[in-house]
Amino acid sequence: IVTDQPYVYFARLTQFWKQQQSPQAGGSVHPSAVVDASAVVDKTAVIGALCIVEAHAQVGANTVLKSRVTVGERCVVGDGCILHSGVVIGADGFGFAPQQTEQGRTWVKIEQLGAVRIGNDVEIGANTCVDRGALHDTIIEDGVKLDNLIQIAHNVEIGENTVIAAQTGISGSTKIGKNCIVGGQVGIVGHITIADGSKINAQSGVSKTIKQVNQSVTGSPAFDYAASMRSQV
């Protein structure tokens, strides 16, 4: 077999093989799942054991929620998505205002009034959390792939076809462009922008905006990959 994209060919073969082993039988809702009466679940979606789909949430066509997935109120999951076990979509963002009192500093909760909007063909790994927005929605665009144990904070936006590896944390209101690759255990501060096509090496700490398209960065604080290699030498 000759192909100019052997890894893609291999991926297609694994899909074919899985289809032979366990053909899709159409939509279903496991008896132990809890789906609010106001939620909209496409008839072709698969809702696994112990899942929760809360009020006014939406689950699109051919989407699969594995066991123990929670889709919070008013959150939207598009078509053809896969959410693995333990995923939580739409928990409250981490927002508290410091208040000085006679007893010292306390924290006043900022209610998270937005939701989460997930596009089509998105896959989210086990125990990953995507928090709802404070005022506007947290947005995951089409084709995004998220590994296990990732934290996406409130009002983050992730552009289409970006992939992010395990244990990465993205702070609130950061915007990540399309076609980015983010390694494992990366930390990204809030309120910055990551340019399209950025490549962030594992365990990097990104503390400022990346403006240059297709730039590779590494280290903590993260800076240009080639410059970092020269520095280490």
N, C-alpha and C positions, 0 to 999 in steps of 0.2 A: 504494500500500500504506500503510495507516494502522495504526500500532501505538503503544502507550504506552511501549514499551521498544525504540526503534529499534536501539540498539547490540546488544542481546541478539538481536533479529531478524537483524541482520547476521551475528552469530556463528553462529547456527543455519544460515544460508545457506552460510557458508563450510564448515561441517561437511558439509552436503548435497553441495556441489560436490566436496569432497575424496573423498567416498564414491563419486561417479560416476567420478572419475579413477582411484582405486585402491581397489576394493572389498576389504573384509576377507576374507581367505581362511581364517580359523581359526588355531589355534595352530601354532607351528613353533619349532624350535630350529636355529639356523644350525650348519652342520657345524664351524665353527671355535670355537664356544662350548664352554666347559668347565663342566659341571654335575655337581657331586658326586653320587654314587649315593645319599647319604642326604638330599639336598635334595628338597623337595616343590614341584614346578612344575605348576600347573594346565594341563590339556590345551589350554585356550584361550589361554594366554599366548604371547607372541611374544618369543623370546630372540634378540637380534641378534648380528652378527658380533663375535667376540673378547670376548664377555661371559664373566664368571666368576660362578657361583653356588656358594657354598661350603657346607661341611658343615652339614646340618640347617637351612639357610635355607628360607624359604617364599616363593613367588611366586604371587599370587592370580589369579583368573579375569580374562580380558580385559585383563591388564596387558601393557604393551609395554616391553621393555628395548631401547633403541637400541644402537648399537655401543659396545663397550668399557666397558660398565657392570659394576661389581663389587658384588655383594651378599654381604657377609661372613657368616661362620658364625653361625648361630642368628638372623639378622636376618629380619624378616617384612615383606613388601611386600603390601599388601591388593589388593582387586579394582579393576579399571578405572584403574590408575595408568599414567603415562607417565614413564619415566626416560630423559633424553636422554644423548647420547654423553658419556662420560667421568665420569659420576656415580659416586661411591664411597660406598656405604652400609656403615657398620660398621668404618671404620678405627679404630685406637686413639685414644681421647681423649688430650689433651695433659696428662698428669699426671706430675709428678716431685717427689720430696721432697728438699729441700736437705740435704746432709750435710757437716759440717765434718770435714776430715781434716788431717793434718800438711802436706799439699801445698796446702791451700786448700779451697774449696767445690767439691763435686761434686754430681751429681744422680742420685738413685735412682729408677728407673722404678716407677710405680704401675701394676700390671697392671689392664687394663680388662676387668672380668668381666661387665659387662652386654652388652646388644645394642641394636638399633634396631627399633622397631615403627612401621611406617607404615600409616596407615589406608587407606580406600577413596577413589578419585577424587582422588588426589594427583598433581600434576605437578611434576617437579624438573628444572630447566634444566641445560644442559651444564656439566660440570666443577664441579658443586656437591658439597660433602662433608658428610656427616652422620655424626658420630663416635659410636661405641658408648659406652654408659654405663660408669662406673667400677664401681658395684655394682648400680644399677638401670638400666633401659633409657632410652635417648633416645626420645622419643615425638613423632611427627608425626600429628596427628589428621586425620579425614576432610576432604576438600575443600581442603586447604592447597595453595597454588601458590607454588613457589619458582623464582626466576629463575636465570640463569647465575651461576657464580662466587660462590656464597654459602658461608660457613662456619658450620655448626651444631655447636657443641661438645658435649662429653659431658654427658648428663643434662638437656639442654634439653628443654622441653615446649612445643609449639606447638599452640594451640587450633584448632578446626575453622574452615575457610573463611578463614583468615588468608592474606594475600598479602604476599610480601617480594620487593623488587626487587634487582637485581644488586649484587654486591660488598659486601653487608651481612655483618657478622660478629657472631655472638651467642656470648657467653662462657658457660662451663659453669654448669649448674644454674639458669639463668634460665627463668622460666615466662612465656610469652606467651599472652594470652587469645585468645578466638575473635573472628572478624570484624575483626581488626586489619589496618591497611595500613601497611607499612613501606617507605619510599623507598630509593633506591639509596645505597650507601656509608654506611649507618648503622652505627654501632658501639654495641653494647649490652654493658655490663659483666655480670659473673656474679652469681648468687645474688640476683637481684631479680625482681619480678613486674610484668608489664605488663597493665593492666586490659583487659577486653573492649572492643572497638571503638576502641582507641587508634589515632591516626593520627600517624606519625612522619615528619617531612619529611626529604628527602634530605640526606645528610652530617651529620645530627644525631648527637650523642654522648649516649647515655642512661646516666646514672651513678647513678640512684636509682629506686626503685619508682614507678610511675605508678598511683595508687590510683583516680583518678576515671574512671569509665566514659565512653567516647566522647570523651575529651579529645584535642585536637591539640597536639603539641609540636614545637619546632624549635630549632636551635642547638646549641652545644657549650659548656657542658653544656645539654642540652635543657630548655626550660621552656615554659609555656603559649604557644601560637602567637600569640594576640591581644596578650598582654603583650609578646612579643618584637617584634612589628611596631611597637607604640607606642614601645618602647625604641629601635629603629633610627631611627624618625622623630625 
